Amino acid sequence: AQSVTQPDIHITVSEGASLELRCNYSYGATPYLFWYVQSPGQGLQLLLKYFSGDTLVQGIKGFEAEFKRSQSSFNLRKPSVHWSDAAEYFCAVGSNDYKLSFGAGTTVTVRA
Amino acid sequence: DVKVTQSSRYLVKRTGEKVFLECVQDMDHENMFWYRQDPGLGLRLIYFSYDVKMKEKGDIPEGYSVSREKKERFSLILESASTNQTSMYLCASSPSQAPYNEQFFGPGTRLTVL
């Protein structure tokens, strides 16, 4: 069965600084990988997804993620954080059925 | 835009009550999902449905049941609510069984069982 680990429970970053959120997955075959964001009081919104091709994936809101098979990682990055990026971020992996397995989430706090 | 709506944003029920959480999607999606979200545990799948009247158990189905009588509507039922079912419940839908398709989420229902 597939699983996802997000090692960082909480990250605090200054506005304008860069951000990197870590995600490690466990899955025997080629994974389908996703990053979702949940703003306070909201549902989850897809930031980006990877299932084949270029290992550097661009998403919405200026986010990107890089798939590294050798490290079983799919880390999310943003070069310059805005106050509106304060939210909870979830990494997820899909397999050969239609289900997703989610990590525990990383909460991002942005300080002025 | 795909829209997934949930019947209540906040719900307070008493132990032993029967609770219905309703979810409706407006994009003719085949798949629908119910998750619960707890701090430090992420999202855990309770049940999913890939067609009308079809359902399969997820990772934590105990204490829950579901109903899908129409394609657009997927209901989660707590037959006898307990305090350990206090949680955030999220509904999602996706357009096909392909694993790489995005799941679209509703805003969530925060359920408190007293």
Interface residues (C-beta under 8 A of the other chain):
Chain A: V4 Q6 I9 Y32 F34 Y36 G41 Q42 G43 L44 Q45 L46 K49 F51 F90 A92 G94 S95 N96 D97 Y98 K99 L100 F102 G103 A104 G105
Chain B: V4 N31 F33 G40 L41 G42 L43 R44 L45 F48 Y50 G58 L90 A92 S94 S96 Q97 A98 P99 Y100 N101 E102 Q103 F105 G106 P107 G108
